[in-house]
């Protein structure tokens, strides 16, 4: 520009009838718009910087929202791997990570449940081996002692010898009972074909078993009653094993009911099942022992149970037989008042 100023020019040609009439030129000094331009540049620059900063912050939090739950799951998995099965991932979002955390916690719950079962089974196995050893060792020790006594001097005394031989036979029978019960349990636990079903009247079985306890009841002056409700008490089950269940239950009721006590057996026809209850007014079972009463060799009063001649396997065998028939067995008891055991068996 002749004036030495920075100018912004706009030129427009004026035409008419194909002839150029002239040119119109507009000029504007840039000094009037440069402050606005510089202001725009600053706004754009600051906006770009702010956008970058905001983008970085957003990227950080987005990244953190993704990596933090993953890191939490990784740390929780490591703690579970070290044996802390109570740890869980605390993520409450409803997105895919929330679903993943929920699945992870479900897996951890199942793993904890399985580990608790394994520990319980390991404790039961340890207790079982210890109990079997003790149950077999006690009569064997007594048998050996009586045999040694017979060898030393008692053979010359026929009366003493007869007494010792009778005691030896009693303990030998106890050993045989323990072994037979263990074989029955093993068969029930390991074999899928241990149940051979036939159709029979459950009331008739109960009546026959009750008659078999006549002498035991008379010795303790006890009274046993059998009642039934329903017209059809026929079931399809393994006759011998069902008989074994109620022999064990009635035998326990007789043993743990005091003299002149009462034992009541009740049969009730349900829709597609038959419920049998064995109720006594005996010594009962303390609350803390009820959950374990069906475990093998578990006794509430160990010394008393052995004195009464039990193997500690009767209730466990009964439970396994009932479960093998898809039935249910439960116990209700109050210490010093009595016990009620209910068995529900399907008709088919």
Protein Blocks (a to p, Z undefined) as FASTA:
>chain_A
ZZlpacddddddddeehiafbdcdddddfklmmmmmmmmmmmmmmmmmmmmmmmmmmmmm
mmmmmmmmmmmmmmmmmmmmnopakbccddfbfbfklmmmmmmmmmmmmmmmmmmmmmmm
mmmmmmmmmmmmmmmmmmmmmmmmmmmmmmmmmmmmmmlmmmmmmmmmmmmmmmmmmmmm
mmmmmmmmmpmklpccddddfklmmmmmmmmmmmmmmmnopacddddedjblcdcddfkl
mmmmmmmmmmmmmmmpcehiacdddddddfkbccdddddfbebpafklmmmmmpghiafb
lmlmmmnopahlmmmmmmmmmmmnopacdddddehkbccddddddfZZ
